[in-house]
Amino acid sequence: MSEPVSLPRIGDPAPDFQAATTLDNDFNFSVWQEQHWVVLFSHPADFTPVCTTELVEFALRHEEFKNKGIKLIGISVDSIHSHLAWLENMKHKMGVTIPYHLVADVDMRIANQYGMIHSGASTTATVRALFVIDPKRIIRALIYYPMNVGRNVDEVLRLVTALQTAEQYSCATPVNWKEGEKVVVPPPKTVEEVAERLSHPEREIKDFYLTLKDPKA
């Protein structure tokens, strides 16, 4: 087993890799990504109950992510044969087909590149790690969960939507923000910018440093 490397941080390039997946025996991450946002998520093991609920929910929401230009990809340290058996089980028992790649990482090479092995939790299984990767293959957000707590897919979709909105409109998003709501105008950097900011009656001005507006305005 290769030695773990340091945990990737926000702003770091996402490690590229080649591996076998349930949809491609010779999968190349950067080639597959093209110019899309990516949600890369790991699960501790195949045929585990919490992981099964997550994979099924991501499958049911797959079109929502796709419509926002987001690609989904899962990974664990189980074999491709185990992955395929698990997918067949979900298809027959729950009536759900998994439409996205599930990476087999038996030697833990990719898991170690992404810092998914936490020795305090397990030395042979990945924790519930999730990475949001932008079209330039830069890591924009990380979320880690313990093995016994499932992810919230609504929050994952909200997070990527917020990142896309902030990118498109050069803004920030406030607490509990949802798509269509007002965004935060970047803080002023000069006295002139303070005066200019206060001259927009259509904006929701809490104070000179906190102003909200429609992102498209």
Secondary structure as UniProt FT lines:
FT   TURN            10..11
FT   STRAND          18..19
FT   TURN            25..26
FT   STRAND          27..28
FT   HELIX           29..33
FT   TURN            34..35
FT   STRAND          37..42
FT   TURN            46..47
FT   HELIX           49..60
FT   HELIX           62..67
FT   TURN            68..69
FT   STRAND          70..76
FT   HELIX           80..94
FT   STRAND          101..104
FT   TURN            106..107
FT   HELIX           109..113
FT   TURN            114..115
FT   TURN            119..121
FT   STRAND          128..133
FT   TURN            135..136
FT   STRAND          138..145
FT   TURN            147..148
FT   HELIX           153..169
FT   TURN            175..176
FT   TURN            179..180
FT   STRAND          183..184
FT   HELIX           191..197
FT   TURN            198..199
FT   TURN            201..202
FT   STRAND          204..207
FT   TURN            208..209
FT   STRAND          210..213
FT   TURN            215..216
//
